[in-house]
Amino acid sequence: MASVSLSKITKSFGGHEVLHGIDLEIGMGEFIVFVGPSGCGKSTMLRVIAGLEEITSGTLTIDGEVANGVPPGERGIAMVFQSYALYPHMTVYDNMAFGLKVSGMAKPEIDRRVRKAAEMLELTPYLDRLPRSLSGGQRQRVAIGRAVTRDPKVFLFDEPLSNLDAALRVATRLEIADLNAAMPDTTMIYVTHDQVEAMTLADRIVVFNEGRIEQVGRPLDLYERPRNLFVARFIGSPKMNVVKGEAATVYQAAMIGIRPEHLAVSAHEGLWPGKVKAIEHLGSDTFLHVEAAFADEPLIVRGRSDVPLRQGDTVHLTPEVGKIHRFNEDGVAFI
Ligand SMILES: Nc1ncnc2c1ncn2[C@@H]1O[C@H](COP(=O)(O)OP(=O)(O)OP(=O)(O)O)[C@@H](O)[C@H]1O
């Protein structure tokens, strides 16, 4: 039985429809990540599941029960927001206990749950502190802890890490992965802009575009077998290179896509000559932006340490056999 089932869900604001008939089945315990460009409707989809937005049409089922019209507090759902939304005047303990107190739960049970969540999220030393004395990462863990104490059937995350700096993002991401492992029956639905979060956390990624789902699949399946040009360009950072014209016709396609790591670069020989326009050193990786006569925009190529290059150098690129993605003129992949 699906934990969350979306059937032909639409959502309009005023006369403006922003979700156009979403169908999706999410299994119990799955970690689902929603991605897509800004304004594609992923947060709205999450808020509809949470009950913070009313459904315009379609059916939402949570744990086998139709949830349309069920108030948020009765859906068995907990949500973590980007802005931690903690009560500033309450201690960490009270922030985590508050919702349970309001629901009338007995004190010993509240205490058990708060301490268990604090343990899980390594917050035990901070239980008596006020949020202002915590780092951003610790505050977000308190917000997550508060959601954990409610023992939700479905856990929703709306860009929970986007206010954190790079190091804290990594640490908190790993904690969310641990949390997911510690709560195997809890379904998690997570909205993010971050490729790494999507690729590392998801059992399945759902790619949204303009209020529709483009593709649903396991992270590596989407990366290796995107169904269309949109998914091909959206999943992966840096983006897949796409070229049209003769370079594609040779492969009997209207367009071909090739990822930066699948273009071999040589100073002397190769299929496609080009000029190095820019070099980006990221530490572990180096990316070259190479202008080639047949491509509309520079090709992004993963550099090699044994081929030292400078801006303005001529290089030769060769796509790796078997790693070329072929698309028709509508951007649909030949699979
Ligand atoms: N309360 C609202 N009233 C009117 N329009 C809204 C409302 N909330 C969202 N929208 C519109 O719905 C569309 C989808 O917005 P949504 O926030 O779901 O996108 P998103 O994919 O989460 O974007 P982002 O990544 O920028 O957060 C946008 O066009 C947005 O302007």
The ligand as an SDF file (V2000), in Angstrom:
LIG
                    3D

 31 33  0  0  0  0  0  0  0  0999 V2000
   -0.0120   31.6410   -2.1440 N   0  0  0  0  0  0  0  0  0  0  0  0
    0.1520   31.8110   -3.4480 C   0  0  0  0  0  0  0  0  0  0  0  0
   -0.6270   32.6370   -4.1560 N   0  0  0  0  0  0  0  0  0  0  0  0
   -0.4800   32.7980   -5.4920 C   0  0  0  0  0  0  0  0  0  0  0  0
    0.4480   32.1420   -6.2220 N   0  0  0  0  0  0  0  0  0  0  0  0
    1.2590   31.2920   -5.5730 C   0  0  0  0  0  0  0  0  0  0  0  0
    1.1530   31.0830   -4.1610 C   0  0  0  0  0  0  0  0  0  0  0  0
    2.1110   30.1720   -3.7940 N   0  0  0  0  0  0  0  0  0  0  0  0
    2.7730   29.8300   -4.9350 C   0  0  0  0  0  0  0  0  0  0  0  0
    2.2590   30.5080   -5.9890 N   0  0  0  0  0  0  0  0  0  0  0  0
    2.7030   30.3810   -7.3840 C   0  0  0  0  0  0  0  0  0  0  0  0
    2.7170   29.0080   -7.7070 O   0  0  0  0  0  0  0  0  0  0  0  0
    3.8210   28.7000   -8.5490 C   0  0  0  0  0  0  0  0  0  0  0  0
    4.6310   27.5900   -7.9180 C   0  0  0  0  0  0  0  0  0  0  0  0
    5.2510   28.0850   -6.7440 O   0  0  0  0  0  0  0  0  0  0  0  0
    6.0910   27.1740   -5.7510 P   0  0  0  0  0  0  0  0  0  0  0  0
    6.4810   28.0020   -4.5830 O   0  0  0  0  0  0  0  0  0  0  0  0
    5.3680   25.9310   -5.4950 O   0  0  0  0  0  0  0  0  0  0  0  0
    7.3630   26.8540   -6.6450 O   0  0  0  0  0  0  0  0  0  0  0  0
    8.7220   26.1780   -6.2450 P   0  0  0  0  0  0  0  0  0  0  0  0
    8.9990   25.1820   -7.3030 O   0  0  0  0  0  0  0  0  0  0  0  0
    8.6770   25.6810   -4.8490 O   0  0  0  0  0  0  0  0  0  0  0  0
    9.7160   27.3900   -6.3720 O   0  0  0  0  0  0  0  0  0  0  0  0
   10.9920   27.7970   -5.4970 P   0  0  0  0  0  0  0  0  0  0  0  0
   12.0120   26.7740   -5.8330 O   0  0  0  0  0  0  0  0  0  0  0  0
   11.3400   29.1430   -6.0210 O   0  0  0  0  0  0  0  0  0  0  0  0
   10.5760   27.7750   -4.0630 O   0  0  0  0  0  0  0  0  0  0  0  0
    4.5790   29.9980   -8.7400 C   0  0  0  0  0  0  0  0  0  0  0  0
    4.1820   30.5580   -9.9590 O   0  0  0  0  0  0  0  0  0  0  0  0
    4.1270   30.8410   -7.5820 C   0  0  0  0  0  0  0  0  0  0  0  0
    4.1660   32.2070   -7.9150 O   0  0  0  0  0  0  0  0  0  0  0  0
  1  2  1  0
  2  3  1  0
  2  7  2  0
  3  4  2  0
  4  5  1  0
  5  6  2  0
  6  7  1  0
  6 10  1  0
  7  8  1  0
  8  9  2  0
  9 10  1  0
 10 11  1  0
 11 12  1  0
 11 30  1  0
 12 13  1  0
 13 14  1  0
 13 28  1  0
 14 15  1  0
 15 16  1  0
 16 17  2  0
 16 18  1  0
 16 19  1  0
 19 20  1  0
 20 21  2  0
 20 22  1  0
 20 23  1  0
 23 24  1  0
 24 25  2  0
 24 26  1  0
 24 27  1  0
 28 29  1  0
 28 30  1  0
 30 31  1  0
M  END
$$$$
